């Protein structure tokens, strides 16, 4: 059987693929239109990615969660650790 000069199976496959792309496109657009969530209330842990290095022994620490967006440096060898570089992702 043919429709518009093309086999029905080819038309069905093309319509299915088109529907898939249409749905995926709307999901992507809906995801971009979503508002940014509010920051957590004070006292809750926030995700951070900060690297610190001990100036005395060279130990490095990667901080992944903290109560503030810019937490105070941790202590090691009885001294505050030095900020190496924030990791921006």
PAKE-216787 format. One record per residue (C-alpha): x, y, z; residue in one letter. Coordinates in steps of 0.02 Angstrom, whole numbers, plus 50000, padded with zeros to 5 digits. Example, Ala and Ser with C-alpha at 12.3 -4.5 7.8 and 13.67 -1.06 7.14 Angstrom:
+-------+-------+-------+-----+
|    px |    py |    pz | res |
+-------+-------+-------+-----+
| 50615 | 49775 | 50390 |   a |
| 50684 | 49947 | 50357 |   s |
+-------+-------+-------+-----+
//
This chain:
+-------+-------+-------+-----+
|    px |    py |    pz | res |
+-------+-------+-------+-----+
| 50000 | 50000 | 50000 |   x |
| 50057 | 50175 | 49962 |   x |
| 50008 | 50348 | 50017 |   x |
| 50067 | 50500 | 49918 |   x |
| 50180 | 50383 | 49820 |   x |
| 50274 | 50319 | 49974 |   x |
| 50253 | 50154 | 50068 |   x |
| 50146 | 50167 | 50225 |   x |
| 50287 | 50098 | 50334 |   x |
| 50406 | 50238 | 50282 |   x |
| 50273 | 50369 | 50320 |   x |
| 50237 | 50291 | 50491 |   x |
| 50423 | 50291 | 50535 |   x |
| 50443 | 50472 | 50480 |   x |
| 50290 | 50527 | 50581 |   x |
| 50355 | 50435 | 50735 |   x |
| 50527 | 50515 | 50722 |   x |
| 50449 | 50687 | 50694 |   x |
| 50338 | 50665 | 50847 |   x |
| 50490 | 50615 | 50951 |   x |
| 50586 | 50771 | 50898 |   x |
| 50434 | 50881 | 50929 |   x |
| 50411 | 50813 | 51107 |   x |
| 50598 | 50826 | 51145 |   x |
| 50602 | 51006 | 51083 |   x |
| 50457 | 51057 | 51194 |   x |
| 50537 | 50973 | 51345 |   x |
| 50700 | 51067 | 51314 |   x |
| 50609 | 51232 | 51296 |   x |
| 50506 | 51200 | 51453 |   x |
| 50667 | 51161 | 51549 |   x |
| 50746 | 51325 | 51494 |   x |
| 50591 | 51424 | 51543 |   x |
| 50588 | 51356 | 51722 |   x |
| 50637 | 51486 | 51853 |   x |
| 50796 | 51466 | 51955 |   x |
| 50755 | 51390 | 52125 |   x |
| 50769 | 51500 | 52280 |   x |
| 50927 | 51480 | 52385 |   x |
| 50907 | 51369 | 52537 |   x |
| 50866 | 51453 | 52703 |   x |
| 51012 | 51497 | 52819 |   x |
| 51081 | 51347 | 52912 |   x |
| 51054 | 51221 | 52773 |   x |
| 51203 | 51156 | 52677 |   x |
| 51238 | 51226 | 52504 |   x |
| 51336 | 51146 | 52363 |   x |
| 51507 | 51227 | 52337 |   x |
| 51665 | 51173 | 52245 |   x |
| 51816 | 51252 | 52328 |   x |
| 51996 | 51188 | 52342 |   x |
| 52107 | 51226 | 52491 |   x |
| 52291 | 51184 | 52521 |   x |
| 52386 | 51179 | 52685 |   x |
| 52533 | 51299 | 52676 |   x |
| 52637 | 51193 | 52796 |   x |
| 52620 | 51013 | 52736 |   x |
| 52537 | 51034 | 52564 |   x |
| 52379 | 50934 | 52601 |   x |
| 52238 | 50980 | 52483 |   x |
| 52052 | 50977 | 52525 |   x |
| 51903 | 50996 | 52409 |   x |
| 51751 | 51066 | 52496 |   x |
| 51586 | 51011 | 52417 |   x |
| 51454 | 51069 | 52542 |   x |
| 51454 | 51214 | 52665 |   x |
| 51330 | 51316 | 52766 |   x |
| 51374 | 51474 | 52667 |   x |
| 51417 | 51509 | 52485 |   x |
| 51588 | 51576 | 52540 |   x |
| 51636 | 51473 | 52693 |   x |
| 51786 | 51510 | 52804 |   x |
| 51940 | 51405 | 52765 |   x |
| 51964 | 51242 | 52861 |   x |
| 52111 | 51222 | 52980 |   x |
| 52254 | 51100 | 52957 |   x |
| 52421 | 51092 | 53051 |   x |
| 52343 | 51219 | 53171 |   x |
| 52336 | 51350 | 53031 |   x |
| 52201 | 51408 | 52910 |   x |
| 52217 | 51326 | 52740 |   x |
| 52252 | 51433 | 52585 |   x |
| 52121 | 51449 | 52448 |   x |
| 52191 | 51367 | 52290 |   x |
| 52056 | 51412 | 52166 |   x |
| 51868 | 51400 | 52161 |   x |
| 51808 | 51273 | 52034 |   x |
| 51674 | 51352 | 51925 |   x |
| 51563 | 51225 | 51834 |   x |
+-------+-------+-------+-----+
//
